[in-house]
């Protein structure tokens, strides 16, 4: 796993927010290194989000126990990568 501020490109459908911008998905780099190596790599490859990498998001109690991302300011957590990706995609689509 390589952490980078540079995004790779893919062929995914772009889901814009109401202002016409990519929807922000914030990740805690520490959380990704502990629990989410595969999902982090997948998020790097997505063009339909604005990936924001933070060293720490001050969610230490959650970070220690589960995987999480913050989508449009909403914290989404899950026990595994597949579940987190599903919940994140539902939130991105407004479901």
C-alpha positions as CSV (number, residue, x, y, z in Angstrom):
1,X,0.0,0.0,0.0
2,X,1.3,3.4,-0.9
3,X,-0.2,6.6,0.5
4,X,-0.3,9.4,-2.0
5,X,-1.9,12.7,-2.4
6,X,-2.1,12.0,-6.2
7,X,-5.2,10.3,-7.5
8,X,-5.1,7.7,-10.2
9,X,-7.8,7.6,-12.8
10,X,-10.6,5.0,-13.6
11,X,-13.7,4.8,-15.7
12,X,-16.4,5.2,-13.0
13,X,-19.5,7.4,-13.2
14,X,-19.0,10.8,-11.6
15,X,-21.5,11.6,-8.9
16,X,-21.5,15.3,-8.2
17,X,-23.0,17.1,-5.2
18,X,-25.7,19.8,-5.5
19,X,-23.0,22.4,-6.1
20,X,-21.5,20.5,-9.1
21,X,-18.4,19.4,-7.3
22,X,-17.1,15.9,-6.6
23,X,-18.4,14.6,-3.3
24,X,-15.7,14.7,-0.6
25,X,-14.6,11.5,1.1
26,X,-12.2,12.0,4.0
27,X,-10.0,9.1,5.2
28,X,-7.8,8.9,8.2
29,X,-4.5,7.6,6.9
30,X,-3.8,5.9,10.3
31,X,-7.2,4.1,10.1
32,X,-6.5,3.0,6.5
33,X,-3.1,1.7,7.4
34,X,-4.6,-0.3,10.4
35,X,-7.7,-1.7,8.8
36,X,-8.2,-0.7,5.2
37,X,-5.3,-1.2,2.8
38,X,-7.5,-2.6,0.0
39,X,-10.2,0.0,0.3
40,X,-7.7,2.8,0.4
41,X,-6.2,1.6,-2.9
42,X,-9.7,1.4,-4.4
43,X,-10.6,4.9,-3.2
44,X,-7.4,6.3,-4.8
45,X,-8.5,4.9,-8.1
46,X,-12.0,6.5,-8.1
47,X,-12.8,9.5,-10.1
48,X,-16.3,10.0,-8.7
49,X,-15.1,11.4,-5.3
50,X,-12.7,14.0,-4.0
51,X,-10.4,11.9,-1.7
52,X,-9.2,13.9,1.3
53,X,-6.4,12.3,3.2
54,X,-5.9,13.3,6.9
55,X,-3.3,12.0,9.2
56,X,-5.9,12.0,12.0
57,X,-9.6,13.0,12.1
58,X,-9.8,12.9,15.9
59,X,-12.0,9.8,15.9
60,X,-9.6,7.7,17.8
61,X,-12.1,5.5,19.6
62,X,-13.7,4.5,16.3
63,X,-10.3,4.3,14.5
64,X,-9.0,1.8,17.1
65,X,-11.9,-0.6,16.6
66,X,-13.3,-0.3,13.1
67,X,-12.8,1.1,9.6
68,X,-14.4,4.4,8.7
69,X,-14.6,7.2,6.2
70,X,-16.3,10.6,6.3
71,X,-18.6,11.4,3.4
72,X,-19.8,15.0,3.1
73,X,-19.2,15.4,6.8
74,X,-21.0,12.2,7.8
75,X,-19.0,9.5,9.6
76,X,-19.6,6.0,8.1
77,X,-18.1,3.0,9.9
78,X,-18.0,-0.7,9.3
79,X,-16.2,-3.8,10.5
80,X,-14.9,-4.8,7.0
81,X,-13.9,-3.2,3.7
82,X,-16.8,-4.6,1.7
83,X,-19.4,-3.3,4.2
84,X,-17.7,0.1,4.3
85,X,-17.7,0.4,0.6
86,X,-21.3,-0.5,0.3
87,X,-22.4,2.0,3.0
88,X,-20.2,4.7,1.5
89,X,-21.7,4.1,-2.0
90,X,-25.2,4.3,-0.6
91,X,-24.4,7.6,1.1
92,X,-22.9,9.0,-2.0
93,X,-26.0,8.2,-4.0
94,X,-28.2,9.7,-1.3
95,X,-29.9,6.4,-0.1
